[in-house]
Amino acid sequence: MVKSGDRNTRSSQVSKCIQKELRVRNLKTVDPVTATQWLIKAGLQEEIGTRPGSFLRSLCRMGLIAGAKKKGSKWEIGRSH
């Protein structure tokens, strides 16, 4: 069982990693599938699974990812300042 504090710590690391990559790549937004690839390279996620980006989208729905917004039926993660 994953404790709430563990989930919050991990989601904070995920969010920081995505924001760092957005700045480094000079991007304003990223989709969850691309961001998941970044997380795999950073060692924060093991595999992409059968539904790419689903783990990240669930964190977005919970409000745990900085800059995450739903546009229509799609999620995007924007650079926070």
C-alpha positions in Angstrom: 0.0 0.0 0.0 1.3 3.5 -1.0 1.1 6.0 1.8 -0.4 9.5 1.0 2.9 11.2 1.9 4.8 8.9 -0.4 2.5 9.7 -3.3 2.8 13.4 -2.6 6.6 13.2 -2.5 6.7 11.2 -5.8 4.2 13.5 -7.5 6.2 16.5 -6.4 9.3 15.0 -8.0 7.4 14.2 -11.2 6.0 17.8 -11.4 9.5 19.3 -10.8 11.1 17.0 -13.5 8.4 18.1 -16.0 8.8 21.8 -15.2 12.6 21.4 -15.5 12.3 19.7 -18.9 9.9 22.4 -20.2 12.4 25.1 -19.3 15.4 23.2 -20.7 13.6 22.5 -24.0 12.1 26.0 -24.0 8.6 24.7 -24.4 5.4 26.3 -23.1 3.4 23.0 -22.9 3.8 19.2 -23.2 1.3 16.4 -23.6 1.3 13.6 -20.9 2.7 10.9 -23.3 5.8 13.0 -24.1 6.2 14.0 -20.5 6.0 10.3 -19.6 9.0 9.6 -21.9 10.9 12.3 -20.0 10.0 10.6 -16.7 11.2 7.2 -17.9 14.5 8.7 -18.9 14.8 10.4 -15.5 14.0 7.2 -13.7 10.8 8.4 -12.2 8.6 5.9 -14.1 9.5 2.4 -15.2 7.6 1.8 -18.3 5.0 3.4 -20.6 2.5 0.6 -20.3 -0.5 -0.2 -22.5 -2.0 3.3 -22.1 0.8 5.8 -22.5 0.6 8.7 -20.1 -2.2 7.2 -18.0 -0.2 7.5 -14.7 0.5 11.1 -15.4 -3.0 11.9 -16.4 -4.3 10.4 -13.1 -1.9 12.8 -11.2 -3.2 15.7 -13.3 -6.8 14.8 -12.4 -5.8 14.8 -8.7 -4.3 18.3 -9.1 -0.8 17.1 -8.2 1.0 18.3 -11.4 1.9 22.0 -11.7 0.6 23.6 -14.8 -1.7 20.8 -15.7 -4.9 21.8 -17.6 -7.5 19.9 -19.5 -8.3 21.4 -22.9 -11.4 19.7 -24.3 -10.8 16.0 -23.8 -6.9 16.3 -23.7 -4.6 17.1 -20.8 -1.6 19.4 -21.3 1.1 20.5 -18.8 2.1 24.1 -19.1 5.3 25.8 -17.8 4.7 27.4 -14.5 6.6 30.6 -13.7 
